């Protein structure tokens, strides 16, 4: 049983039953067979019963009317803002009887709440801010059972909030538009009154703090804002008569355009015997024709006063300003127009000669005064030329760099190395930055003619190493032929003062003849990485610059365009638009007559050639790729398929070559660029579209592991173990129509 009603039971017998003070409708309902009390309930139809009052609601809008959203959603963050003021009596002060306090009234439409705030005024001495916290505000009596709504607000009206009268003088534009839409006719805005005490106080403050005005008004703010931070610089000298030596004293004069002031600093030579001071002349306006000694105190003033009545009874004088400036000292100051090269200025009795100026100063005088002659003045004898430092010739001990460092100082320092080149060109990942060439000896000895060499050029430090390929029963052991190091070019004097010239990367190319310590080599081929590196950096390697090669070939063959086209047509009787590489090379040699090197011919062949795709087995490439992916723990094949499917808008399973390459790069696929490009080319069709599903499935070493097929052979021969000699570019034919179009233009 509910114990809350158990205490009411004894009171029920004496409750009035006639309804004099307690209506019968207030006792209704049962709980555990006991009547219970509850709040007033209206009668039939919602009409009030005797003794009941209207239940207060928080909005003038009826509930459940219409199909729109509720007010707390429809009017969320929508506030009406009114400008108002109220008068506050001040009975404890005789200086003011009342105060005018301006405030803002905010009416929140979502729940009809009101907030009143007073803007903070600096040094007002009054607690300002929120005057009335946000909440429902009832109307003044006799309607205290109702609350303020938006219909109670209008301009130029008074409202009473908890006994305080507020005069509304204006509202913002949003409030005006909202009230007009409701059909409320707005009154014209009222004037905003001022607080009489504040006005009187400001008037007294201005009168008491009004300074003496100068005779003339100078507006320097514009000049400061326009020329702030702009300084003219001059080099100048002063011939000090007290200085025993003949050289003048060097000074630096700076003129500040923002306020026409000047400061001067002195440049003291080392061991001059004079103390270092911050300024030769502190920053200030420099008067013309100023005496050597300064004026007496009180001579230079902003204004003068006249005693017109003498001493008064209270021992006070009566003074007025001297508007006529009687006895005032008028001074003329130096301006930027007075400063120029060759001018002599008076700095408090010292004659300073301006000798030179900086570039900003020259530009200023060109624009403002049209001066173009800025010839400097030589104010001191030029120093004698330094004796030429003669470097002794190299003596043959150690390296040339070490010998040169011993000549530069007593303490011998290690020769400086190019660390920037080392960091940029050092091995990084699969990029070795090593250029390798196949070479043979240029000799008449029959045994040495068949010797094969591999020359490696290291781009990180310009060093060269030579390795000899060992052949069985040749009588030559092979192996390392030349230790890695820098190699001098032949034909240079050994014992000389100038540094020697060493072989660079540009000196090595296919067809070049080099001499390494007396051994003459002919470079006959290069590896694929070398060709690719030189073509990517064609600006450094002219032998691999296809544009320069085409221009050279065009200048030789431009006059024989028709004959050349006929020659190619005869060579290709079946009109396949392809000729053999040997035929193409023989034509270049016959046309160029020895002008083109073998490397330039190979560059042309690589640019217009057709690669022999059968040279590399697809299964072998896939096995190498899967091995690299497995070692790097790359297993994001599902994510790759999702990304490919997202980019495939037509859902055909094919994407362009460049799109596939970009997606693989975004996933940081741990494969070399040449291997990735070769594999993509293998899965490419005639329309340059890649079947990405098959390609990703082929790379998936988890589900589709590929093993390279290795034939069971006999024990490999010794000459087959080291088979890393570079090979010629894998070109089976040359597409000559694009070559002819680039040389002579398209045939009409």
Secondary structure, 3 states (H helix, E strand, C coil): CCHHHHCCHHHHHHCCCCCCCCCHHHEEEECCCCEEECCCCCCHHHCCCCCCCCCCCCCCCCCCCCCCCCHHHHCCCCEEEEEEEEEEECCCCCCCCEEEEEEEEEEECCCCEEEEEECCCCCCCCCCEEEEEEECCECCCCCCCCECCHHHCCCCEEEEECCEEEEEEEECHHHHHHHHHCCCCCCCCCCCCCCHHHHHHHHHHHHHCCCCCCCCCCCCHHHHHHHCCCEEEEEEEECCCCCCCCCCEEEEEEEECCCCEEEEEEECCCCCCCCCCCCCEEEECCECCCCCCCCCCCCCCCCCEEEEEEECCCCCEEEEECCCCCCCCCCCECCHHHCCCCCEEEECCEEEEEEEECHHHHHHHHHHHCCCCCCCCCCCCCCCCCCCCCCCCCCCCCCHHHHHHHHHCCCCCCCCCCHHHHHHHCCECCECCEEEEEEEECCCCHHHHCCEEEEEEECCCCEEEEEEECCCCCCCCCEEEEEEECCECCCCCCCCCCCCCECCHHHCCCCCEEEECCEEEEEEEECHHHHHHHHHCCCCCHHHCHHHHHHHHHHHHHHHHHHHHHHHHHHCCCCCCEECHHHHHHHHHHHHCCCCCHHHHHHHHHHHEEECHHHCCHHHHHHHHHHHHHHCCCCCHHHHHHHHHHHCCCCCCEEEHHHHHHHHHHCCCCCCHHHHHHHHHHCECCCCEEEHHHHHHHHCCCCCCCCCCCCCCCCCCHHHHCCCCCCCCCEEEEEHHHHHHHHHCCCC
